[in-house]
Amino acid sequence: MLNESTEILKEAGLSDPRLEIPKSSEHGEVSCTSAFELAKRLNKSPMEVALNIALKVKVVIESRKGLIKSVEVVKPGFINFHVDWPSYAVKIIEEVLTSGDAYGSSDIGRGRRVLIEHTSVNPNKALHVGHARNVCLGSALAKLYKFAGFDVLVANYIDDSGSQMADIILGIKYLGYPMEPPEGMRFDEYCGDKIYVEVNRLLEQKPELSEKKRLLIKEIEDRSSDSFMLSREIAVKVLKEQLKTCWRLGAFYDILNRESDVVAFGLWEEVFSKLKEKNACYLATFGPKTGCWMLNLSGHKILSKEGDEVLVKSDGTTTYVARDIAYAAWKLGIVKRDFKYKLFDKNKDQSDILITDIDGDIDFKVKNVDMTMTVIDVRQRRPQEIVKYVLGLIGADPSRYVHFAYEVVSLSAKEAERMGLNVSGVEFVHMKGREGIYVKVDSVIDSIKEKVVSETARRHPDWHLQKVENVAEKVAVGALVYALVKGDADKIIVFDREEALKIEGDTGPYLQYSYARACRILEKSPVKQGEVRRSKVLENQEITLLREISLFPIVVEESVKLMLLKKLANYAYSLASAFNNFYESCPVLTDDEETMKFRLSLTKAYLITMGNCLRILGIPIVEEM
C-alpha cells in the first residue's frame, strides 16, 4: 500500500512523498505528511498545500483504478488514503499464503554481516532470570536480523578468567570443596549456589583469604599452572550445563570465545602495541596506580571525569577492560592475530558450536563484519564506552561497534517471598549473586511447567503424559521469554512467574493460545482451503485483523532499523488481540460457504503471520493448549 501511495503522489507531481502509517484505521491506511514541509517553503498553510495536492491525487486515483479508492485531507494538513477493503483483503491474504514462512522477511540485510554477542555469563554459576534476559534479547535479535536478510554470526564470550573464577578455584583448591557436586545437583548450580556464595561469605570473615585469591587470579593467566588447568576444567563443565539452559530458551551459537584465549592468541599483545604507538597509554610511576599501564582518557569529555583506566595491573595481569578492547578489535577485523577453534558441541538443529582452543585444528575466519552488537546490561556502560573510544583511537570505525544495553531484572515482592526472604515494605528486590539472592532460569521454567502440567492434564484427560509434558514445556518457556523481551530494554523488569503465566493479557501464553485457537479452527474445517475469494462486505473485526497482518513486514523492518524488540513484541500482542476479537465476533465455520472460505483463508494468514512473529521472538509454537 505504501508503494501504491508513493506512485500516485509522484504521478500527482510530488517527487519525494513523506508517508506514514496512521495509528487508527479511521485515518486511512497511509498518510502523507509532505504538506507540512512544503508549506514552509511555499509560505502557505499546510491545509492549502494539502488540498491542492489532493485535487491532483483524485484524478490519478480515478485513472489508475487500483486498491486505493479515495483520498481525504484532515486538519492541520494530513493527506489520508483509503482503500477498497474487499479487494485489498484478497491481496493481503494471497501475499501471506504465497510467502508462507518467508512472509515479513526482507533483503535489507543482503550482503551485510553482523556479529551478535550475547549470554556471556561467567562459567561459575547457573543462569538466573537476569542472565535469561540477555539470552532472550540476544537470541531474538539474531533471529530478527536473519529474518531481515543479514548474515548473522552468534558469539558467546566465555569469561573464564578473573575474580569470579578465582572464587571457585579457591573453594576447591584450598577450602576443601569436592570437585563433584552432591547427588541430584547440577555442576553449574553447585558452583554458583554453594561454592561461590559460601566462599564470598568466608572472604568477608577471613580477610587473609583475599591474598590467596589475588595470587589465584594471576595464576589463572599462567597456562602452565595447575590453577589454569583447574579453571579450564571447571569452566568447561559449567559451560556445558549453562548451554542446556540456553538451548531450553531457544538460543543457538556459532562460536564460543574464551576470555583467557584473548591473551593466549596474542590479541591483547597486538592491541597493546597499537596503543603504545598512538601514545594512548602510559606506565604510572607514582601514586596508588604505580606500576600499572593506564589508558589515557583525557581526550574524552565524559570518560575522563572518572580518571584514566587501568589496562595492565602492576603484577602484569590484564584487566577485563583490556581484554574486552582486544576482543572488540578482533571482532571488527583490525588485528592480524586470530583464534583457532575446535568442535565443542552442537545446537538443537545439529549445527556446530566451535570453541577457541590453543591446540584447535579449525580455522574459522570472522571477516567483513559490517557491525558487531554486544548485548550486555547497562551497568557495563562505562567499560563499553571505553572500548568504543579505544577502537576509534586504533583505526576502527566506532559506529560499527554497538552496545545493546538493557536494564537488570529484579524480583517482585511475591517472588522474593517464595524464596523465603523478608521483603516487607518493598515492591521488588534486586538480585545479588554473591549473597545467593536470585532465581535460577531452570527452576522458574520447571515451576511454571509444573503448574501448566496440572492444568493441561485436567483439561485434556485423554492426552498421554508425554504430550502434556511437551506442551507444558513450551508454554512455560514462552511465558518466561515473552516476559523478558516485551518491555523497554532500558527499563528494569520486575519479574513474577505468576504474572508471566496468565493466559489473558499481555503474556506469552496469551499469544500461544491465540495461535492454538486458530489451529483448532482450521483442523475442524469441513472444506479445503482454495482460491481466496473476494468478500463483498467485511466486518470491522476482519478489517482490523487484516490491517494488523499487513503491517508485519513494516514492523520487522522498523524493528531492525531501531534495534527495538519491544516494537515486535507489542505487535504480536496487538495481532493476537485482533484475532481473538475476530474469533469472538465473526464465526468462521458458518453455513455460508463463501463467508467460511474467506474467513478460513484469513485465519490461515493469521496463523502464518503469528508463527513467523513467535519464531523471531523465541516463543515456542503450540498447536494445542
N, C-alpha and C positions, 0 to 999 in steps of 0.2 A: 504493500500500500504506500509505503514511503517512496518507492521508485515511481509509481504512477503519479503521485502528487508532485514529485520533482519534475517529471516530464511535462505535466500540464502547466506548471508555473513557468518553466523555461519557454514553452510554446507561447505563453502569455507575455513573454518579454522579461521575465525575472531571471537573470543569468546565474545567480548563486543563492537559491532559496534557503532560508533558515527554517528547519522543520523540527517539530517535537511531537511526542505522543501525549495527548491530553489525559489527565488523571481520570476524568469522568467521560463515559461514552456520550453523555449529553452534549458535549462539545465536539462531537465527531471522532473520527479515527486518527486524523492527522491535523495538526495546527501549524500554520505558517506565521512566524513572528517577524518576517522581514520588514513589515511596515514601520516598526519602531526604529529600526536602523536607518531606513530611507527617509523617514520624516525629519530627522535631524539634518540630513544632507540637503533636503529639498525645502527646508524651513516651512513645513506643513504639519498639520496634525496627523497622528498615526491613523485615525479613523478615515480621514480624507484619502490618504495614500492607500489604505486597505480597501476602501470602497472602489477606487479606480482599478486596483489590481483584480478585484473580484469580478468586475464587469467583463474584463478580458478573459478571466478564467472560465466564466459561464459559457462563453462562446466556444472555448476549446473543449469543455466537457460535453457539450451538445454534439460537437463534431466527432469526438472520439468514441462515444458510447461504450465506455469501459466500466469498471466496477464503481468508480466514484460517480454518484448521481447528482450531487448538489454541493454548493458552497455557500457559506454564510459569513458575515462579518459581525464580530462581537466586540463591544467596548472592552478596552480602550483602543483596539486595533488588531485583534486576532482574526486570521482568515482560517476558518474551520471547514474541513472537508467531510462530507457524509457519504457513506457507501450504500450500494444496493445490497443489503444484507443477505437475501436469499442466494444471490449469485456469489457473493464474497464467501459465504459459508461453504459452498461447494469447493471453491478454490482453496480455502484453508485446509479442509479435510483431505482433499486429494493430495495436497503437498505433504501433509503429515504421513498419510498412509503410504505414499510412494517413497518417502525418505526413510521411514521406519526408525531404526536406532540412530540414524545419522541426522534426524530432524533436529534443527537448532545448532548443529555443528557448523563450522565455517573454516575458511582458509586464511584468516587474518594472521595466523602464525606461520604460514607456509615459508619454508626456508630459514626459519629462525629457531635457535636453540636456547632453551632456558634450563638452568640447573637449579633445582629446588632442594634446599637442605632443611630437613625437619626432624623432629623427635629429639635427637642429641641429648639423651638422658645419661648422666654418669652411670657407668656399668657397675654400680654398687648397691642397687636397690630395685624393687619392683616399681612399676609405673603407678602413680596416683592420678586422680582425676585432673590435677593441674597439668601434668605431663600429657594427659589424654587430649587436652585442648590443643596442644601443639601438634600432636599426631593427626587429629581430625582436621584441623585447619590446613596443615601442610599437605595431607593426603588429598583433600578436596581441591586445593589449588593445583596440584599436579594433574588431577583428573580434568579439571576445568580447562587448563591450558592445553592438554592433549586434545580435548574435545574441540578446541578452537584452532587446531591445526599445528600447534607448536611441537617441535621435537623436544620432549621433556626427559631430563635425566634427574633421578631422585637419589639424593645422598643422605646418609645418616652419619653425623660426626660423633665418633666414639671417644668421649673424654676419659681416657684410661690412664691419665697421669694427674698428679697434683694432690691436693688436700684430701678430697673425699676417698680416693683410692687408698691413700695412706692410712686413713682411719680403719679400713677393713684389714689391711695388712698388719697394722699394729695389733688388732684384736687377735688375729690368727697366729702371728709370728711370736708375739710376746705376752699376750694376755690369756692364753690357754683356750681360745675358742677353736673347736674342731673344724676341719675343712668341710666335713659333711653335715648337712642340716639335719635337724630332728625329723623323724619319720612323719610323712604327711605334709611337710613344709617344703615349698619350692626354694631353690637356692637363692634366687633374687630376693624373695621375701626374708629369708634367713639373714642375708647380708644387710638388708635395709631395716627390717623391723627389729632385729635383735642386735647384731654386732654394731652397726652404725649408731643406733640410738644409745646403746649401753656404753660404747667407747667414748662418745661425746660427753656422757654423764661423768665418766671416770676422768676425762681430761679436765673437767671443771673442778673435780675433787682432788686430783693429783697433778699439780702443775708440772712436776718433773717428767711426766709422760710427753709433754709438748716438745721437749728436746729430741726424744726418740722419734716422734712424728716428723720433726723437721729434717732429721737425718734420712728418714724413710723417703720423704719427698725427693731428696737429692738422689738416693739410691735407685728410685724408680726410673730415673733418666739414664742410669748406667746399665746398658743392655747386657753386660757381663755379670751383673749381680744376681743373687738368688731372689732379692726383693723384686727385681724387674720380672723375673720368670714367674714368681708367685702372682704378681699383679696381672700379668697377661693371662695366666690360667684362670684367675678369679673373673677377670673381665669377660673372657670368652664364655664361661659358664653362665654368668649373669645375662650376657647379651642374648644367648640362646633362649633363655626364659622370657626376656623382655620382648623379643621378636614374636613369640607366641601371642602375647597380649596385643601387639601392634597388628598382627595378622587378623586377630579377632575383631579389631576395629576397622578392618578393610584396607589397611595400608600395604604398600609394596615398596621395595627398594631396589636400586640398581647397584649401588656401591656403598660400602661401609668404610669410612676413612678414619683410621685411628690417630688420635692426637699425638701419641708417642712416636708415630711414624713421620710426623711433620718434621721433627728434628732428625730422626734417623736417616731419612732420604735426602737430607741436606737442603730442604726448602727454606728453613729459617736461616741457615748459613748464607744462602744466596741473597735473601731479602735483607739480612743484617748488613751485608757488604754494600748493597744498594743505598741503604740508609746512611751508612758512613760516608759514601761517596757524595751524597747530597748534603752532608753536614746536618742531617736531620736528627741525629742522636749524639750523645756525648757521655763520657765517663765522669761520674760525680766524684769529686776529690775532697769534699768536705760536707759536714752536716750529717743527718741521720741516714742519707742515701749513699754515703761514701762507698765506693767500690761497685756501685750499680751502674749499668748502662741505662740512660734515660732518653726517652723520646722528647724532643723539643716541641712543645705545643704553643710556643709564644706567637706563632703565626695564625693561630685560630682564636677568634674573638671570644668564643664561648668556652671551649675546652680548656683554654689557658687559665680560666678563673680558678680551676681546681688544681693547678700546678701541672708540672710535667709528669709523664707516665713512666713507671719502671718497666723495662723490657727484659733485662737480664739482672738477676739478683747478685749480690756480692759473692755468693757461693758458686756462681756460674750457672745456676738453673734458670731456665726461661720462664717468664710469666705466661699466663693463659692468653693475655692480650698479644704478646709477641707471637705465640703460636697461631692465634686467630688471624693476625696480619699475614703471616706466611701462607696460611691455608687459603685465605681470600685471594692472595696474589696468584696462587696456583689455579684457583677456580676460574680466574679471568685470563689465564694463559700468559702471564707476564714473567714467569720464571722458567728456566730451562730444565731444572730438575723435575723429576716425575716419580710417581708411585709405581710399584709393581703390585700385582694382586694375585690372590688365589681364590678358588671357589669356597664360599663359606656355607651357603645353604641355598634353598630355592623358595620363591614366593609360592603362594597358593596356586597360581596359574602355571607353576613349574618353570618360570623364568629364573635365570641365575641371579644370585646375590654374591657379589665379589667383595673381598675384604683386603685392605692393604697388608702386605707382608714382605719383609726384607728378603725372604727367600722365595717370594712368589714367582710363578712362571708365566703369568698372564700380563701382557701389556694392554692396558685399557686406556686409550688416549681420550682425554676430555678436551676437545678442540672446538674452536669457533663458537664459544658460548656468547650469545648476544646479551644475556642478562643472567645474573645469579641472584636468587632470592633466599635469604636466610630467615627462617621462621623461628623467632626467639622472643621471649617476653620483654616487656617494657623496662624491666629492671636492668637490662643489658644495653640500654640506650646509649650511655656514655661509651662503653667499650666498642659498640658498633659504630658510633660516630668517629671514634679514633681510627678504627680500621678503614673506614671510608676516606678519612682525611689522609692517611698514610698512602693509600692506593693512589691518590692524586699526586702525592709527592714523588712516587717512584715510577710514574709514567702511565698509569691506567686511567681510564675514564670512570670517575667515581659514580656517575649516574647509572652505570651498569651493575652496581652493587646495591641491592635493595634490602633494607631491614624490614621485614614484615613483622611489625611489633603487635603484640596482643597483651591484654591485661591478665592478671592471675585469676585463678579460681579459688573462691572461698567456700566454706561450708555454711549452710543455713543453720540457725539455732537448733532446729529439729534434727538435722543431720548430725550435728555435734553431740546432741543429747543421746543419739543412738550409739555413739562411741563412748558414752559414759562420762562426758565432760560436763562440768558445771558452767552453764552459759547464761545464767540469769541476767537479764537486763541488756543483752546484746542481740543484734539481728543476725549477725554472721560471725564466723571465726576464721581467721587466716590459717592456712596450713603451715606447719613447721616440721620439716623432715627430721631435723636433729632431735626434736622432742617427741617424735612419733605421733604428731597431730596431723593426720592425713587419712584419706580413704583410698584404698587401692582400687585400680580400674577393674580388675577381675572380680573383686568382692562385690563391687557395685553391680556389675553385669549379672553376677550369679544371684544376688539377692532380688534384682528386678526379674530375672528369669524365673526364679522360684515362684514368685507371685503370679507371673504370666502362665506358668505351667499349671498351677492350681485352677486359675480362671478358665484356661483353654480346655482342660480336661473336663471341667464342669459343663462347659457349653457344647463340647464335642465328645460325648462318651463313646462314640463309635470310632474315634481316631486311635490308632496304635501309639504306644508311648514314644517311639522314635519320631513320629510326625509331630506330636505335641512338643517334644524337646527341640526339634528343628525350628518350628515356628516361634517358640518362646525365646530361643537364642536370637533370632532375627529381630524380634520386637524389642528385646532388652538392649541390643546393640543400637538399634535405631533410636530408641529413647535417649540413650546417652550421647550418641553422635550429634543428633539434632540440637540437644540442649547446649552443646559446646560450640556449635558453629552458627546458630541463628542470630546471636546478638552482635552488637558493635564490637569489633575486635579490641577497641580501646576502652571498653567498659569492663569492670570486674563482673564476673559471673558468680552469683550466689547459688551454689548447686544444692538441689534437694531431689533425691531419687523418686519420692512420691509424686512431686510435681512433674518430673520428666516423663512419668509413665502414663499420665492421664490420656484417655482416648479422645476426649473433647478438648478443643482449644489448640493453641499453637505448640504442638508436640510432635515428635517423630511418629508415635503410634497413630496419631490422627491422620497423618499423610499416608502411612501404610494401610490404614483401614479404608481410606477412600480408594486406594488402588485395588485392594482386595474386593471391595464392593463392586467396582467396575468389572473385575474378572468374573464375578458371580453372574452379572447381567449377561455378559457375552456367553458364558457357559450354558445359561438357561435359554438362550435364544432359539426359537423354533425355525428360524430361517438363516441361511448362509449370507455372509456379507457379500454384497455385489457392488455394482456401479453406484457411485454416490449420486443420489437424485436430488434435484432442487426442490426445496420445501417452499411453498408459496407464502406461508406465514410462519414467522419464528417468534417463539415466546421470549420474553426479556431474559429469562434464565439461560436459554440457549445462546442468545447473543452474548451474554456476559461470559459464558464458558468459552465460546468461540474466540472472543476477543482476548481472553487470557492465553489461550493456546497460541494464537497468532503472535503474541508478544514474546514467546520463549526465545527465538533467535536474537531478538534485540537485547533481552535481559542477559543472555550469555555473553554477547559482545561487550555490553557495558560492564558486566562483572569482571571481565578480563582487563578492560582498559583501566578500570578504577581499582582493581585488585580488591574487590568488595564481595566477599562471600555472603554477607548479610543480605544483599540485594537478591541473590539467587534463592536463599532460604526463605525470605519473605514472599518471593514469587511462588515458591512451592506451596506455601500456606494459602495464598490467595487462590491459586489454581485448585487446590483441594476443596476449599470453601465454595468456589464457583461450581465445582462438580457436585458437591453434596446438595447445594441449593437446586441445581438442575435435577438431581435424582429425586428430591422430595416433591418438586413441583411439576415435573414433566415425565410421566410414566413412559418407560422405554418399550416394554413388552405389552403393547396395546393391540386392540383389534384392528386398528387402522394400519394396514401393512406398509403403506408408503411412509407414514409417520414413523413406524417402528424401524424401518430400514434406515431412514435418515438418522434417527437417534442412536441406532446401533453403531453406525459409522462414526458419529460424533463421540460416542463412548470409547470406541477403539482409538480415535485420535487422541482423546484424553489419556488413555492408558499408555500410549507411546510417549507422549509428552512428559507425563509424570514419571514414567520409568526412566527416561533419559535424565530428568532432573534429579531423581533419587540416586541414580548411579554416580552422578558427579559429586553430590554431597556426601556420598559414602553411606547412605542409609539402605540397608538390605531390603530387597523387594520381597513382599509377602503376598501370595496369591490367595491365601485363605487365612482368616483370623477367627 
